[in-house]
Amino acid sequence: MGKISKSAAKERIALLEKELERHNHNYYVDNAPTISDFEFDLLMNELQTLEKMFPQFASANSPTQHVGSDLASPSAPTASGFEFRQVAHRYPMLSLGNTYSREEMADFDSRIRKATDKPYTFSCELKFDGTAICLTYRDGKLLHALTRGDGAKGDDVSRNVVNIKSIPQVLSGSGWPHEFEIRGEIYMPFEAFERLNAQRAEAGEEPFANPRNAASGSLKLQDPSQMKSRGLDCVLYHMLGEDLPFNTHIEAIEAAASWGLPTSSFSRRAESIEEALAYIEKWDGERKNLPFATDGIVIKVNELALQRQLGMTAKSPRWATAYKFRPEQALTPLLSIDYQVGRTGAVTPVANLEPVHLSGTVVKRASLHNLDQMMLLDIHVGDFVYVEKGGEIIPKITGVEASKRPADAKIPKFPDFCPDCGTALVRDEDEARHYCPNSFGCPTQIKGRLIHFCSRKAMDILAGDATVDQLYEKGFVTSPPDFYSLTKEQLLTLEGWQDKSADNFLSSLEERKSVPFERVLYAIGIRHVGEQTARMLARHFGSMESLQAASKEDLLQLSDIGDAVADSIVSYFSGEAGRTIVSRLREAGLQMECSADEGRVSDRLEGATIVISGNFSISREAMKSLIEAHGGKNSGSVSGKTTYLLAGEKSGPEKMKKAEKLGIKVIDEDEFYKLIG
């Protein structure tokens, strides 16, 4: 990395943190990544480098210090009323560090050699591209199954996992410990993935982008019986417990296999880093013949005593690393560029390519993301461009082969006006994208907002893209409240609709009126207000009325709300269109305030007032939500009414002094978790 000024470094670090958190959410929560693992790791490595160069700008909540989270909303039950219970991991569930070269693998080996003068070996394993799972067995019976979550706690998905044939509910053989954990991946083989997507296409549903997303989405199904038809499988590769009777990792996994647990038959022991590299080279070629997706090789120190000696960093073990295969790349001509409008008005350039085979599919289109990216690439229509599709996700152009540029290649002109409605585009100073500001008059935005309103994480109404298109084209629905004015007679005029489909649709509208306020707030589609932000706003303000009355200054008091989000919220509620939508939805009977017990998990902190200070293993807003979920009250300052000062890393000295002076009990994060059980 070249020289960079302090101000530029500070700005770049803040931007990278924001981008990486967004991509973590896309990957772990939405199961819809928009960049490859390789691109993500490049951003992460850049952030790590800058934080080392400028430690004064490094945040304790930086993505370099924690793993991504797949936790379901603790207070957003689905239409069925079911919520996934969140359970603390007995041992932190960390992620692996990544390497991409033989040199980095040699560095990994060198660091181990510096820590010991004793001989050691490696366990070499395929890195299955699925979703992480942690199984706990007690007395030979499956106690529970947890997702990775945020590393400290995970969602209890036991009722779904028991429907995966390869996972035993009762162990066979003998010699298993009284209680132990075993971790691995739940994955979907290619055959099952193709079958599932064919079924979804036939039903008019959006297909999954890749097997990893399909596996992760299946694990959170509300109807466990659907799991049996999904064809999921499991591979387990890491055992944990007190006083396990093994000297090596391989011994532990072999024992697990003898108890009927699914383990990988492709794993091998390596006597040296050279043998490990030979294993990597072999599978970099042969992985294309496997019946499941794999995106790399995991190399682990085999000796458990040395593993314990090497220990962990904040987010990954020092005794293991993942060698990631580079994404497949192709070179093809760029024929033209389209400019697409999203539901929030963002205009995205999409490249039309001469068809090229990539990762098993034919690629014809690839995202260019925004004008800045186009300028960074110095892209011309007619250029030969490099396209990648790492992780089987949406293809992306990563470079231009300047040596093959035709003489007549033209610099593309980014539009000044919306390609859909003709409104002049705008661009915020702190954002990379151009937007169409005609939010309530641009047809694409209107339909996008209607689809978002009906989506599973919003109102969960039985209406997909095709239904919304029909209703919009007929003029029946142009704004979310219009759904609640629909009649059966109107629906029966739509092509393909019968009595039963009309009745089911109207029933879903009525039933979903009970979804919590935070989901209603998310559903109305305020720009920049995603699922997490909507939950935080709902809990802080308590009602739509209070949020509507909030000023920008009120909103900025929340630690996770910045200028762009605050401006967007104020703009929505100050406009006549936004106020009218909210008023009509209120008249339709939707929930416009938090119920008294919304989000309540227990009463363990009933009557307690807690002040938090410093940084924790989870975000401060998540910690505040935990306090409220267990009946406690958050306060911003220490006083005689304070029950506890919850102190994390780098706690404020003034708060600590005041707590000591007033005799307020100071507790750390571990003590807090004991309080809430």
C-alpha positions as CSV (number, residue, x, y, z in Angstrom):
1,M,0.0,0.0,0.0
2,G,1.4,3.4,-1.0
3,K,1.5,6.5,1.2
4,I,-1.8,7.8,2.5
5,S,-2.5,10.8,4.7
6,K,-4.1,10.6,8.1
7,S,-7.3,12.2,7.0
8,A,-7.6,9.9,3.9
9,A,-6.9,6.9,6.1
10,K,-9.5,7.8,8.6
11,E,-12.1,8.3,5.8
12,R,-11.1,5.0,4.1
13,I,-11.2,3.0,7.3
14,A,-14.8,4.3,8.0
15,L,-15.9,3.5,4.5
16,L,-14.4,0.0,4.6
17,E,-16.0,-0.7,8.0
18,K,-19.4,0.3,6.6
19,E,-19.0,-1.7,3.4
20,L,-17.8,-4.9,5.2
21,E,-20.7,-4.8,7.7
22,R,-23.1,-4.4,4.8
23,H,-21.6,-7.4,3.0
24,N,-21.6,-9.4,6.2
25,H,-25.3,-8.7,6.5
26,N,-25.9,-9.6,2.9
27,Y,-24.1,-12.9,3.3
28,Y,-25.1,-14.1,6.8
29,V,-28.6,-12.6,7.2
30,D,-30.1,-12.0,3.7
31,N,-28.3,-15.1,2.1
32,A,-27.8,-12.8,-0.9
33,P,-24.1,-11.8,-1.2
34,T,-23.3,-9.2,-3.9
35,I,-19.5,-9.8,-4.0
36,S,-17.3,-12.8,-4.1
37,D,-15.4,-14.1,-1.0
38,F,-12.2,-13.1,-2.8
39,E,-13.4,-9.5,-3.2
40,F,-14.6,-9.5,0.4
41,D,-11.2,-10.7,1.7
42,L,-9.4,-8.0,-0.4
43,L,-11.5,-5.3,1.4
44,M,-10.9,-7.0,4.8
45,N,-7.1,-7.2,4.2
46,E,-7.0,-3.5,3.2
47,L,-8.9,-2.6,6.4
48,Q,-6.5,-4.7,8.5
49,T,-3.5,-3.1,6.9
50,L,-4.8,0.5,7.5
51,E,-5.7,-0.3,11.1
52,K,-2.1,-1.5,11.7
53,M,-0.8,1.7,10.1
54,F,-3.2,4.0,11.9
55,P,-4.3,2.2,15.1
56,Q,-5.8,5.5,16.4
57,F,-8.6,5.1,13.9
58,A,-9.3,1.4,14.6
59,S,-12.7,0.7,16.2
60,A,-13.3,-2.1,18.7
61,N,-16.4,-2.9,16.7
62,S,-14.5,-3.1,13.4
63,P,-15.3,-6.1,11.2
64,T,-11.7,-7.2,11.7
65,Q,-12.6,-7.9,15.3
66,H,-15.8,-10.0,15.0
67,V,-17.4,-12.6,12.8
68,G,-20.5,-11.9,10.7
69,S,-23.9,-12.7,12.3
70,D,-26.7,-14.9,10.9
71,L,-29.0,-14.3,13.9
72,A,-32.7,-14.1,13.2
73,S,-34.6,-11.2,14.6
74,P,-35.4,-12.0,18.2
75,S,-38.6,-10.0,18.1
76,A,-39.8,-10.5,14.6
77,P,-42.0,-13.7,14.6
78,T,-43.1,-15.0,11.2
79,A,-46.7,-15.2,10.2
80,S,-46.8,-18.7,11.8
81,G,-45.8,-17.0,15.1
82,F,-42.7,-19.1,15.5
83,E,-39.4,-17.5,16.6
84,F,-36.0,-19.1,16.7
85,R,-34.7,-19.1,20.2
86,Q,-31.2,-17.7,20.7
87,V,-28.8,-19.7,22.8
88,A,-25.3,-18.8,23.9
89,H,-22.4,-20.8,22.6
90,R,-20.4,-22.6,25.3
91,Y,-17.3,-21.9,23.3
92,P,-17.0,-18.9,20.9
93,M,-17.8,-19.9,17.3
94,L,-15.1,-18.1,15.3
95,S,-14.3,-17.8,11.6
96,L,-11.1,-18.8,9.9
97,G,-8.4,-16.6,8.5
98,N,-8.0,-16.8,4.7
99,T,-4.9,-17.2,2.5
100,Y,-4.6,-17.2,-1.3
101,S,-1.0,-18.1,-2.0
102,R,1.7,-20.6,-1.2
103,E,3.7,-17.8,0.4
104,E,1.0,-17.1,2.9
105,M,0.8,-20.8,3.7
106,A,4.5,-20.8,4.3
107,D,4.1,-17.8,6.6
108,F,1.3,-19.8,8.5
109,D,3.7,-22.7,9.0
110,S,6.5,-20.3,10.1
111,R,4.4,-18.8,12.8
112,I,3.7,-22.2,14.2
113,R,7.4,-23.2,14.2
114,K,8.2,-20.1,16.2
115,A,5.7,-21.2,18.9
116,T,7.1,-24.8,19.4
117,D,10.3,-26.8,19.0
118,K,8.3,-30.1,18.9
119,P,7.2,-31.9,15.7
120,Y,3.7,-31.4,14.5
121,T,1.4,-32.5,11.7
122,F,-1.5,-31.0,9.8
123,S,-5.1,-32.1,9.0
124,C,-6.0,-31.2,5.4
125,E,-9.8,-30.9,4.7
126,L,-12.1,-29.7,1.9
127,K,-13.8,-26.5,2.8
128,F,-17.5,-27.3,2.2
129,D,-19.4,-24.2,1.0
130,G,-22.4,-24.4,3.3
131,T,-23.7,-22.8,6.4
132,A,-22.0,-23.4,9.8
133,I,-23.7,-25.6,12.5
134,C,-22.9,-26.5,16.0
135,L,-24.4,-29.8,17.4
136,T,-24.4,-30.6,21.2
137,Y,-24.8,-34.1,22.4
138,R,-25.5,-35.1,26.0
139,D,-25.5,-38.8,27.0
140,G,-25.4,-39.8,23.4
141,K,-28.5,-37.8,22.4
142,L,-28.8,-34.6,20.4
143,L,-29.4,-31.7,22.8
144,H,-29.6,-28.8,20.4
145,A,-28.3,-27.5,17.1
146,L,-27.2,-23.8,16.8
147,T,-26.2,-21.6,13.9
148,R,-23.0,-19.6,14.1
149,G,-25.1,-16.5,14.9
150,D,-22.7,-13.7,16.0
151,G,-20.1,-16.1,17.3
152,A,-21.3,-15.6,20.9
153,K,-24.8,-17.0,20.5
154,G,-26.7,-18.7,17.7
155,D,-30.3,-19.5,16.6
156,D,-31.6,-22.8,17.9
157,V,-32.5,-24.7,14.7
158,S,-32.8,-28.1,16.3
159,R,-36.4,-28.7,15.0
160,N,-35.2,-28.4,11.4
161,V,-31.8,-30.2,11.8
162,V,-33.5,-33.4,13.0
163,N,-35.0,-33.7,9.5
164,I,-31.5,-34.0,7.9
165,K,-31.0,-37.8,7.5
166,S,-27.2,-37.8,8.0
167,I,-27.4,-36.2,11.5
168,P,-28.2,-38.8,14.1
169,Q,-30.5,-37.9,17.1
170,V,-28.9,-40.8,19.1
171,L,-25.3,-41.8,18.7
172,S,-24.2,-45.4,18.0
173,G,-21.2,-47.3,19.2
174,S,-19.7,-46.4,22.6
175,G,-17.1,-44.2,24.3
176,W,-18.6,-40.9,23.6
177,P,-18.2,-38.2,26.3
178,H,-21.0,-37.3,28.6
179,E,-21.4,-34.0,26.8
180,F,-19.6,-32.5,23.8
181,E,-20.0,-30.1,20.8
182,I,-19.2,-31.0,17.3
183,R,-19.2,-28.4,14.5
184,G,-19.4,-28.5,10.8
185,E,-21.4,-27.4,7.7
186,I,-24.8,-28.1,6.5
187,Y,-24.7,-28.0,2.7
188,M,-26.8,-28.8,-0.4
189,P,-25.4,-31.1,-3.1
190,F,-25.6,-29.8,-6.7
191,E,-28.3,-32.3,-7.6
192,A,-30.6,-31.2,-4.7
193,F,-29.9,-27.6,-5.5
194,E,-30.9,-27.9,-9.2
195,R,-34.0,-29.9,-8.2
196,L,-35.1,-27.2,-5.7
197,N,-34.5,-24.3,-8.1
198,A,-36.6,-26.1,-10.8
199,Q,-39.4,-26.5,-8.3
200,R,-39.2,-22.8,-7.3
201,A,-39.2,-21.7,-10.9
202,E,-42.3,-23.8,-11.6
203,A,-44.0,-22.2,-8.6
204,G,-43.1,-18.7,-9.8
205,E,-40.6,-18.2,-6.9
206,E,-37.2,-16.6,-7.1
207,P,-34.5,-19.3,-7.5
208,F,-31.6,-19.4,-5.0
209,A,-28.3,-17.9,-6.3
210,N,-26.1,-20.8,-5.1
211,P,-26.2,-24.0,-3.0
212,R,-24.8,-22.1,0.1
213,N,-27.7,-19.6,0.1
214,A,-30.2,-22.5,-0.4
215,A,-28.7,-24.4,2.6
216,S,-28.8,-21.3,4.8
217,G,-32.3,-20.4,3.8
218,S,-33.5,-23.9,4.3
219,L,-32.1,-24.0,7.9
220,K,-34.5,-21.1,8.8
221,L,-37.6,-22.6,7.3
222,Q,-40.7,-22.2,9.5
223,D,-42.2,-25.5,8.5
224,P,-39.7,-28.3,9.6
225,S,-41.4,-30.9,7.4
226,Q,-40.2,-29.0,4.3
227,M,-36.6,-29.9,5.3
228,K,-37.1,-33.5,4.3
229,S,-37.5,-32.7,0.7
230,R,-34.6,-30.2,0.5
231,G,-31.9,-32.9,0.2
232,L,-29.6,-31.3,2.7
233,D,-26.5,-33.0,4.0
234,C,-23.9,-32.4,6.7
235,V,-20.2,-32.8,7.3
236,L,-18.7,-32.4,10.8
237,Y,-15.1,-31.4,11.4
238,H,-14.4,-29.9,14.8
239,M,-15.0,-31.4,18.3
240,L,-15.1,-29.5,21.6
241,G,-15.6,-30.4,25.2
242,E,-14.2,-30.8,28.6
243,D,-11.4,-33.3,29.0
244,L,-11.9,-35.0,25.6
245,P,-9.8,-38.3,25.5
246,F,-7.9,-37.4,22.3
247,N,-4.4,-36.2,21.5
248,T,-5.0,-35.2,18.0
249,H,-7.8,-33.6,15.9
250,I,-7.8,-36.6,13.5
251,E,-8.4,-39.0,16.4
252,A,-11.4,-37.0,17.5
253,I,-13.0,-36.9,14.1
254,E,-12.4,-40.7,13.6
255,A,-14.1,-41.3,16.9
256,A,-17.0,-39.1,15.8
257,A,-17.4,-41.2,12.6
258,S,-17.5,-44.4,14.7
259,W,-20.5,-42.9,16.6
260,G,-22.4,-42.4,13.4
261,L,-21.7,-38.8,12.9
262,P,-21.1,-37.6,9.3
263,T,-17.5,-36.7,8.6
264,S,-15.5,-36.1,5.4
265,S,-13.9,-39.0,3.6
266,F,-11.6,-36.6,1.7
267,S,-9.6,-35.4,4.7
268,R,-5.9,-36.3,4.9
269,R,-3.0,-36.1,7.4
270,A,0.1,-34.1,6.2
271,E,3.5,-34.5,7.8
272,S,4.7,-31.1,6.5
273,I,3.5,-27.9,4.9
274,E,4.8,-29.2,1.6
275,E,2.4,-32.2,1.8
276,A,-0.4,-29.8,2.7
277,L,0.4,-27.7,-0.4
278,A,0.3,-30.8,-2.5
279,Y,-3.2,-31.6,-1.2
280,I,-4.2,-28.1,-2.1
281,E,-2.9,-28.4,-5.6
282,K,-4.6,-31.7,-6.1
283,W,-8.1,-30.4,-5.1
284,D,-7.8,-27.1,-6.9
285,G,-8.1,-29.2,-10.1
286,E,-10.3,-32.0,-8.9
287,R,-12.9,-29.9,-7.0
288,K,-14.8,-29.4,-10.3
289,N,-15.7,-33.1,-10.3
290,L,-17.2,-33.1,-6.7
291,P,-21.0,-33.4,-6.3
292,F,-21.1,-30.4,-3.9
293,A,-19.6,-26.9,-3.8
294,T,-16.3,-26.3,-2.2
295,D,-14.4,-23.0,-2.1
296,G,-11.1,-23.9,-0.6
297,I,-9.0,-26.1,1.7
298,V,-8.7,-25.9,5.5
299,I,-5.3,-26.7,7.0
300,K,-5.3,-27.4,10.8
301,V,-2.6,-28.2,13.3
302,N,-3.4,-31.8,14.2
303,E,-2.0,-31.9,17.8
304,L,-4.6,-30.6,20.2
305,A,-2.1,-29.6,22.9
306,L,-0.4,-27.3,20.3
307,Q,-3.8,-25.9,19.2
308,R,-4.4,-24.9,22.8
309,Q,-0.9,-23.3,23.0
310,L,-1.4,-21.3,19.9
311,G,-4.8,-20.0,21.0
312,M,-7.1,-17.6,19.3
313,T,-7.3,-14.0,18.0
314,A,-10.5,-12.0,18.5
315,K,-12.2,-13.7,15.6
316,S,-10.2,-16.7,14.4
317,P,-7.9,-19.6,15.7
318,R,-4.2,-19.2,15.2
319,W,-3.9,-23.0,14.6
320,A,-5.9,-23.2,11.4
321,T,-6.3,-21.3,8.1
322,A,-8.4,-21.6,5.0
323,Y,-6.7,-21.6,1.6
324,K,-9.3,-20.1,-0.7
325,F,-9.5,-21.0,-4.4
326,R,-9.4,-17.9,-6.6
327,P,-12.7,-17.3,-8.4
328,E,-13.0,-18.4,-12.0
329,Q,-12.4,-15.6,-14.4
330,A,-13.2,-15.1,-18.1
331,L,-12.4,-12.5,-20.8
332,T,-15.3,-11.4,-23.0
333,P,-16.4,-8.3,-25.0
334,L,-18.6,-5.7,-23.5
335,L,-21.5,-5.1,-26.0
336,S,-23.5,-2.4,-24.2
337,I,-24.6,-1.0,-20.8
338,D,-28.1,-0.8,-19.4
339,Y,-29.1,1.4,-16.5
340,Q,-31.6,-0.2,-14.1
341,V,-33.7,1.6,-11.4
342,G,-34.2,-0.1,-8.0
343,R,-37.0,0.3,-5.5
344,T,-35.1,2.9,-3.6
345,G,-34.3,4.8,-6.8
346,A,-30.7,3.8,-7.1
347,V,-29.6,3.5,-10.7
348,T,-27.2,0.6,-11.4
349,P,-25.3,0.2,-14.6
350,V,-25.4,-3.4,-15.9
351,A,-23.1,-4.6,-18.6
352,N,-24.4,-6.7,-21.5
353,L,-21.6,-9.2,-22.5
354,E,-20.9,-11.6,-25.3
355,P,-22.0,-14.9,-23.7
356,V,-19.2,-16.7,-22.0
357,H,-19.1,-19.9,-19.9
358,L,-18.1,-19.3,-16.3
359,S,-18.4,-21.6,-13.2
360,G,-20.7,-23.9,-15.0
361,T,-23.2,-21.4,-16.4
362,V,-23.4,-19.0,-19.4
363,V,-22.9,-15.4,-18.3
364,K,-24.5,-12.6,-20.4
365,R,-24.8,-9.7,-17.9
366,A,-22.7,-8.4,-15.1
367,S,-23.1,-5.5,-12.6
368,L,-20.9,-2.4,-12.8
369,H,-22.4,-1.1,-9.5
370,N,-22.0,2.7,-10.0
371,L,-20.3,5.5,-12.0
372,D,-17.3,5.5,-9.7
373,Q,-16.7,1.9,-10.4
374,M,-17.0,2.5,-14.2
375,M,-14.5,5.3,-13.9
376,L,-12.1,3.3,-11.8
377,L,-12.1,0.5,-14.4
378,D,-11.8,3.1,-17.2
379,I,-14.4,1.0,-19.0
380,H,-15.4,1.6,-22.7
381,V,-18.2,0.0,-24.7
382,G,-16.4,-2.5,-26.9
383,D,-13.7,-3.4,-24.3
384,F,-12.7,-6.9,-23.5
385,V,-13.5,-7.2,-19.8
386,Y,-12.6,-9.7,-17.1
387,V,-15.6,-11.3,-15.4
388,E,-15.6,-13.2,-12.2
389,K,-18.3,-15.3,-10.6
390,G,-16.7,-16.4,-7.3
391,G,-19.0,-18.3,-5.0
392,E,-21.6,-18.8,-7.9
393,I,-23.0,-15.3,-7.2
394,I,-24.0,-12.5,-9.5
395,P,-21.2,-11.9,-12.0
396,K,-19.0,-8.8,-11.7
397,I,-16.6,-7.1,-14.0
398,T,-13.2,-6.8,-12.2
399,G,-10.9,-5.4,-14.9
400,V,-10.4,-4.3,-18.5
401,E,-7.8,-5.8,-20.9
402,A,-6.5,-2.4,-22.3
403,S,-4.3,-4.1,-24.9
404,K,-7.4,-5.4,-26.7
405,R,-9.3,-2.1,-26.8
406,P,-10.8,-1.5,-30.3
407,A,-10.1,1.9,-31.9
408,D,-13.8,2.7,-32.0
409,A,-14.5,1.8,-28.3
410,K,-16.6,4.6,-26.7
411,I,-16.6,6.0,-23.2
412,P,-20.1,5.3,-21.8
413,K,-22.3,8.3,-20.8
414,F,-23.9,7.8,-17.4
415,P,-27.5,9.1,-17.7
416,D,-28.5,12.5,-16.3
417,F,-32.1,11.5,-16.2
418,C,-34.0,8.5,-14.8
419,P,-34.3,5.9,-17.6
420,D,-37.8,5.0,-16.4
421,C,-39.6,8.3,-15.6
422,G,-37.2,10.9,-17.0
423,T,-36.6,12.8,-13.7
424,A,-33.2,14.4,-13.3
425,L,-30.9,12.1,-11.2
426,V,-29.3,13.2,-8.0
427,R,-26.2,12.0,-6.1
428,D,-25.6,12.6,-2.4
429,E,-22.1,13.8,-1.6
430,D,-21.3,10.8,0.7
431,E,-22.7,8.1,-1.6
432,A,-21.4,6.4,-4.8
433,R,-24.8,5.9,-6.4
434,H,-27.1,8.1,-8.4
435,Y,-30.8,8.2,-7.4
436,C,-34.0,9.1,-9.0
437,P,-35.7,11.4,-6.5
438,N,-39.2,10.8,-7.9
439,S,-39.9,8.1,-5.2
440,F,-43.7,8.1,-5.5
441,G,-44.0,8.7,-9.2
442,C,-41.4,6.5,-10.8
443,P,-43.1,3.2,-12.0
444,T,-40.1,1.0,-11.3
445,Q,-39.7,2.4,-7.7
446,I,-43.5,2.1,-7.1
447,K,-43.5,-1.6,-8.1
448,G,-40.3,-2.2,-6.2
449,R,-41.7,-0.7,-3.1
450,L,-44.9,-2.8,-3.4
451,I,-42.8,-6.0,-3.8
452,H,-40.7,-5.0,-0.8
453,F,-43.9,-4.3,1.3
454,C,-45.1,-7.9,0.5
455,S,-41.8,-9.6,1.1
456,R,-41.2,-12.3,3.8
457,K,-39.2,-10.1,6.2
458,A,-41.7,-7.2,5.8
459,M,-45.5,-7.9,5.8
460,D,-45.1,-11.5,4.4
461,I,-48.1,-11.2,2.1
462,L,-48.8,-13.8,-0.6
463,A,-47.8,-11.7,-3.5
464,G,-44.7,-12.1,-5.7
465,D,-43.4,-10.0,-8.6
466,A,-45.9,-11.3,-11.1
467,T,-48.9,-10.5,-8.8
468,V,-47.7,-7.0,-8.1
469,D,-47.2,-6.4,-11.9
470,Q,-50.8,-7.5,-12.5
471,L,-52.2,-5.3,-9.8
472,Y,-50.2,-2.3,-10.8
473,E,-50.9,-2.6,-14.5
474,K,-54.6,-2.8,-13.8
475,G,-54.4,0.3,-11.6
476,F,-55.7,-1.6,-8.6
477,V,-52.5,-1.0,-6.4
478,T,-50.1,1.9,-6.7
479,S,-49.3,2.4,-3.0
480,P,-49.1,-0.2,-0.1
481,P,-52.4,0.8,1.5
482,D,-54.2,0.0,-1.7
483,F,-53.7,-3.7,-1.0
484,Y,-56.2,-3.4,1.9
485,S,-58.9,-1.9,-0.4
486,L,-58.8,-4.8,-2.9
487,T,-62.0,-6.8,-3.4
488,K,-62.4,-10.4,-4.5
489,E,-64.2,-9.1,-7.6
490,Q,-61.2,-7.1,-8.7
491,L,-58.9,-10.1,-8.1
492,L,-61.0,-12.4,-10.2
493,T,-60.5,-10.1,-13.2
494,L,-56.8,-10.9,-13.2
495,E,-55.6,-13.6,-15.6
496,G,-55.2,-17.0,-13.9
497,W,-57.0,-16.1,-10.7
498,Q,-59.7,-18.4,-9.2
499,D,-61.9,-18.3,-6.1
500,K,-59.3,-20.1,-4.0
501,S,-56.3,-18.0,-5.0
502,A,-58.3,-14.8,-4.4
503,D,-59.5,-16.0,-1.0
504,N,-56.0,-17.1,0.0
505,F,-54.6,-13.7,-1.0
506,L,-57.2,-11.7,0.9
507,S,-56.8,-14.0,4.0
508,S,-53.0,-13.4,4.0
509,L,-53.6,-9.6,4.0
510,E,-55.9,-9.9,7.0
511,E,-53.7,-12.3,8.9
512,R,-50.5,-10.3,8.4
513,K,-52.1,-7.2,10.0
514,S,-50.8,-8.6,13.3
515,V,-47.0,-8.5,12.4
516,P,-45.1,-6.3,14.9
517,F,-44.6,-2.6,14.4
518,E,-40.9,-2.9,13.6
519,R,-41.8,-5.0,10.5
520,V,-44.4,-2.5,9.4
521,L,-41.8,0.2,9.7
522,Y,-39.4,-1.8,7.6
523,A,-42.1,-2.6,5.1
524,I,-43.0,1.0,4.2
525,G,-39.6,1.2,2.5
526,I,-37.9,4.3,3.9
527,R,-34.6,4.6,2.1
528,H,-31.6,3.5,4.2
529,V,-33.9,1.9,6.8
530,G,-33.2,-1.8,6.7
531,E,-34.4,-4.6,8.9
532,Q,-32.0,-3.9,11.8
533,T,-32.4,-0.1,11.7
534,A,-36.2,-0.5,11.7
535,R,-36.0,-2.7,14.8
536,M,-33.8,-0.2,16.6
537,L,-36.0,2.7,15.7
538,A,-39.2,0.9,16.8
539,R,-37.8,-0.1,20.2
540,H,-36.3,3.4,20.8
541,F,-39.4,5.5,19.8
542,G,-42.1,2.9,20.6
543,S,-44.6,4.1,18.0
544,M,-44.9,5.4,14.5
545,E,-46.4,8.6,15.9
546,S,-43.3,9.3,18.0
547,L,-41.0,8.5,15.1
548,Q,-42.9,10.9,12.8
549,A,-42.4,13.6,15.4
550,A,-38.7,13.0,15.8
551,S,-36.3,15.7,14.5
552,K,-33.0,15.0,12.9
553,E,-31.3,15.9,16.1
554,D,-33.4,13.3,18.0
555,L,-32.5,10.6,15.4
556,L,-28.8,11.4,15.6
557,Q,-28.8,10.6,19.3
558,L,-28.9,6.9,18.3
559,S,-25.4,5.6,17.9
560,D,-26.1,3.7,14.6
561,I,-28.0,6.6,12.9
562,G,-25.9,8.9,10.7
563,D,-26.8,12.0,8.7
564,A,-28.0,10.1,5.6
565,V,-30.4,7.8,7.5
566,A,-31.7,10.7,9.6
567,D,-32.3,12.9,6.6
568,S,-34.1,10.1,4.8
569,I,-36.4,9.4,7.7
570,V,-37.2,13.1,8.2
571,S,-37.8,13.5,4.5
572,Y,-40.2,10.6,4.3
573,F,-42.4,11.8,7.2
574,S,-42.3,15.5,6.2
575,G,-43.6,14.7,2.7
576,E,-47.4,14.4,2.0
577,A,-47.0,11.0,0.3
578,G,-45.2,9.4,3.2
579,R,-47.7,10.7,5.8
580,T,-50.6,9.6,3.7
581,I,-49.3,6.1,3.4
582,V,-48.8,5.8,7.1
583,S,-52.2,7.3,7.8
584,R,-54.0,4.9,5.5
585,L,-52.1,1.8,6.8
586,R,-53.1,2.8,10.4
587,E,-56.7,3.0,9.2
588,A,-56.3,-0.5,7.7
589,G,-55.4,-1.9,11.1
590,L,-51.7,-2.4,10.9
591,Q,-49.6,-2.3,14.1
592,M,-48.2,1.2,14.6
593,E,-46.6,0.8,18.1
594,C,-44.7,-1.7,20.0
595,S,-46.7,-3.9,22.3
596,A,-45.8,-3.9,26.0
597,D,-44.0,-7.3,25.8
598,E,-42.6,-7.1,22.3
599,G,-39.2,-8.6,22.2
600,R,-39.4,-9.7,25.8
601,V,-37.5,-12.9,26.5
602,S,-37.5,-13.0,30.3
603,D,-38.0,-10.8,33.4
604,R,-34.5,-11.5,34.8
605,L,-33.6,-7.7,34.7
606,E,-37.1,-6.5,35.7
607,G,-36.7,-3.2,37.6
608,A,-33.0,-2.9,36.9
609,T,-31.6,0.2,35.3
610,I,-28.3,-0.4,33.4
611,V,-25.7,2.0,32.0
612,I,-23.4,0.5,29.4
613,S,-19.9,1.9,28.8
614,G,-17.1,0.8,26.4
615,N,-17.1,-1.9,23.7
616,F,-18.4,-5.4,23.8
617,S,-18.3,-8.6,21.7
618,I,-21.6,-7.4,20.1
619,S,-22.6,-3.9,19.1
620,R,-23.8,-1.5,21.8
621,E,-27.3,-1.4,20.2
622,A,-27.4,-5.2,20.4
623,M,-26.4,-5.0,24.0
624,K,-29.1,-2.5,24.8
625,S,-31.6,-4.7,23.0
626,L,-30.6,-7.6,25.2
627,I,-31.1,-5.5,28.3
628,E,-34.6,-4.6,27.2
629,A,-35.4,-8.2,26.1
630,H,-34.8,-9.3,29.7
631,G,-36.9,-6.6,31.2
632,G,-34.2,-4.1,32.0
633,K,-34.1,-0.4,31.3
634,N,-31.2,1.4,29.5
635,S,-29.9,4.7,30.8
636,G,-27.2,7.0,29.4
637,S,-25.8,8.3,32.6
638,V,-24.8,6.9,36.0
639,S,-27.0,8.1,38.9
640,G,-28.4,7.0,42.2
641,K,-31.1,5.1,40.3
642,T,-28.5,3.0,38.4
643,T,-28.5,-0.7,39.2
644,Y,-25.5,-1.8,37.3
645,L,-22.7,-0.2,35.2
646,L,-22.0,-2.7,32.4
647,A,-18.4,-2.1,31.6
648,G,-16.7,-3.3,28.4
649,E,-13.3,-2.7,26.9
650,K,-12.2,1.0,27.0
651,S,-15.0,2.0,29.4
652,G,-15.4,5.7,30.1
653,P,-13.3,6.6,33.2
654,E,-15.8,9.3,34.4
655,K,-18.6,6.7,34.5
656,M,-16.4,4.3,36.4
657,K,-15.5,7.0,38.9
658,K,-19.1,8.0,39.4
659,A,-20.2,4.4,39.9
660,E,-17.5,3.8,42.5
661,K,-18.5,7.1,44.3
662,L,-22.2,6.1,44.4
663,G,-21.5,2.5,45.2
664,I,-23.0,1.2,41.9
665,K,-22.1,-2.4,41.1
666,V,-19.8,-2.7,38.1
667,I,-20.2,-5.9,36.0
668,D,-18.4,-7.1,32.9
669,E,-19.9,-8.8,29.9
670,D,-19.6,-12.4,31.3
671,E,-21.3,-11.4,34.5
672,F,-24.1,-9.8,32.5
673,Y,-24.7,-13.0,30.5
674,K,-24.9,-14.9,33.8
675,L,-27.5,-12.5,35.0
676,I,-29.7,-13.1,32.0
677,G,-29.1,-16.8,32.1
